[in-house]
Amino acid sequence: MLDIENSIITLDAMGCQKEIAKQIIEQKADYILALKGNHSELQSELEA
């Protein structure tokens, strides 16, 4: 397992899974995940 504490992790759409985000949080890091158009409800919330 990688030591990612205090890091910012960026992932493309292939890596945008709840379990991956959970692991990043548990290892005390932050993340930036890509949002694809097929998540229209979430995209609308973020744009608002």
MDAnalysis code that builds the backbone (N, CA, C; Angstrom):
import MDAnalysis as mda
import numpy as np

u = mda.Universe.empty(144, n_residues=48, atom_resindex=np.repeat(np.arange(48), 3), trajectory=True)
u.add_TopologyAttr("name", ["N", "CA", "C"] * 48)
u.add_TopologyAttr("resid", np.arange(1, 49))
u.add_TopologyAttr("resname", ["MET", "LEU", "ASP", "ILE", "GLU", "ASN", "SER", "ILE", "ILE", "THR", "LEU", "ASP", "ALA", "MET", "GLY", "CYS", "GLN", "LYS", "GLU", "ILE", "ALA", "LYS", "GLN", "ILE", "ILE", "GLU", "GLN", "LYS", "ALA", "ASP", "TYR", "ILE", "LEU", "ALA", "LEU", "LYS", "GLY", "ASN", "HIS", "SER", "GLU", "LEU", "GLN", "SER", "GLU", "LEU", "GLU", "ALA"])
u.atoms.positions = np.array([
    [0.844, -1.172, 0.000],
    [0.000, 0.000, 0.000],
    [0.895, 1.243, 0.000],
    [0.482, 2.266, -0.720],
    [1.248, 3.501, -0.813],
    [1.023, 4.387, 0.409],
    [2.037, 5.139, 0.790],
    [1.921, 6.128, 1.851],
    [1.472, 7.434, 1.204],
    [0.185, 7.777, 1.348],
    [-0.361, 8.961, 0.683],
    [-0.814, 10.037, 1.662],
    [-0.524, 9.869, 2.935],
    [-0.971, 10.833, 3.938],
    [-0.522, 12.241, 3.553],
    [-1.443, 13.210, 3.700],
    [-1.208, 14.623, 3.383],
    [-0.956, 14.872, 1.901],
    [-1.433, 13.981, 1.048],
    [-1.289, 14.135, -0.394],
    [-2.636, 14.480, -1.014],
    [-2.591, 14.968, -2.247],
    [-3.804, 15.170, -3.038],
    [-3.747, 14.166, -4.178],
    [-4.744, 13.308, -4.246],
    [-4.805, 12.245, -5.239],
    [-5.785, 12.668, -6.336],
    [-5.368, 12.583, -7.585],
    [-6.266, 12.874, -8.698],
    [-6.523, 11.583, -9.478],
    [-7.769, 11.387, -9.846],
    [-8.157, 10.180, -10.579],
    [-9.067, 10.549, -11.742],
    [-8.946, 9.821, -12.836],
    [-9.873, 10.029, -13.938],
    [-11.141, 9.214, -13.686],
    [-12.030, 9.208, -14.628],
    [-13.326, 8.554, -14.450],
    [-13.204, 7.058, -14.127],
    [-12.164, 6.405, -14.624],
    [-11.994, 4.973, -14.358],
    [-11.741, 4.705, -12.875],
    [-11.181, 5.669, -12.156],
    [-10.866, 5.476, -10.757],
    [-11.904, 6.016, -9.797],
    [-13.001, 6.523, -10.324],
    [-14.018, 7.157, -9.471],
    [-14.968, 6.119, -8.889],
    [-14.510, 5.453, -7.879],
    [-15.297, 4.437, -7.197],
    [-15.387, 4.806, -5.719],
    [-16.531, 4.547, -5.103],
    [-16.722, 4.879, -3.691],
    [-15.667, 4.226, -2.815],
    [-15.320, 3.003, -3.102],
    [-14.347, 2.283, -2.285],
    [-12.961, 2.919, -2.385],
    [-12.593, 3.388, -3.563],
    [-11.297, 4.054, -3.725],
    [-11.281, 5.351, -2.933],
    [-12.346, 6.149, -3.031],
    [-12.432, 7.403, -2.274],
    [-12.366, 7.128, -0.772],
    [-13.034, 6.087, -0.328],
    [-13.023, 5.714, 1.091],
    [-11.605, 5.392, 1.550],
    [-10.853, 4.651, 0.756],
    [-9.481, 4.298, 1.118],
    [-8.595, 5.540, 1.187],
    [-8.796, 6.472, 0.276],
    [-8.014, 7.708, 0.292],
    [-8.286, 8.483, 1.579],
    [-9.552, 8.598, 1.948],
    [-9.924, 9.308, 3.180],
    [-9.337, 8.612, 4.397],
    [-9.434, 7.300, 4.440],
    [-8.902, 6.539, 5.574],
    [-7.393, 6.711, 5.729],
    [-6.693, 6.988, 4.629],
    [-5.243, 7.177, 4.679],
    [-4.870, 8.653, 4.847],
    [-5.868, 9.481, 5.215],
    [-5.662, 10.894, 5.538],
    [-5.090, 11.692, 4.376],
    [-5.663, 11.475, 3.203],
    [-5.299, 12.241, 2.016],
    [-6.564, 12.891, 1.458],
    [-6.386, 13.780, 0.513],
    [-7.507, 14.418, -0.174],
    [-7.555, 13.898, -1.599],
    [-8.682, 14.128, -2.275],
    [-8.806, 13.623, -3.635],
    [-9.555, 14.595, -4.530],
    [-9.258, 14.499, -5.812],
    [-9.979, 15.202, -6.871],
    [-10.389, 14.121, -7.862],
    [-11.689, 13.947, -8.034],
    [-12.200, 12.912, -8.925],
    [-12.860, 13.547, -10.138],
    [-12.735, 12.937, -11.283],
    [-13.372, 13.409, -12.503],
    [-14.863, 13.086, -12.453],
    [-15.662, 13.979, -12.987],
    [-17.108, 13.773, -13.050],
    [-17.526, 13.698, -14.509],
    [-18.146, 12.596, -14.886],
    [-18.594, 12.423, -16.264],
    [-20.054, 12.851, -16.396],
    [-20.459, 13.117, -17.590],
    [-21.812, 13.565, -17.883],
    [-22.903, 12.566, -17.547],
    [-22.571, 11.295, -17.378],
    [-23.598, 10.308, -17.056],
    [-24.034, 10.374, -15.597],
    [-23.472, 11.301, -14.831],
    [-23.910, 11.570, -13.460],
    [-24.613, 12.917, -13.448],
    [-25.673, 13.037, -14.239],
    [-26.305, 14.331, -14.477],
    [-26.862, 14.983, -13.206],
    [-27.426, 14.210, -12.294],
    [-27.973, 14.786, -11.060],
    [-26.856, 15.387, -10.203],
    [-25.783, 14.647, -10.030],
    [-24.647, 15.148, -9.257],
    [-24.007, 16.342, -9.949],
    [-23.895, 16.287, -11.266],
    [-23.331, 17.397, -12.008],
    [-24.168, 18.667, -11.829],
    [-25.473, 18.537, -11.862],
    [-26.358, 19.685, -11.649],
    [-26.176, 20.281, -10.260],
    [-26.044, 19.430, -9.250],
    [-25.820, 19.903, -7.879],
    [-24.520, 20.676, -7.760],
    [-23.456, 20.169, -8.390],
    [-22.165, 20.835, -8.307],
    [-22.168, 22.172, -9.045],
    [-22.861, 22.227, -10.181],
    [-22.926, 23.472, -10.928],
    [-23.734, 24.535, -10.189],
    [-24.720, 24.111, -9.407],
    [-25.545, 25.064, -8.631],
    [-24.719, 25.628, -7.516],
])
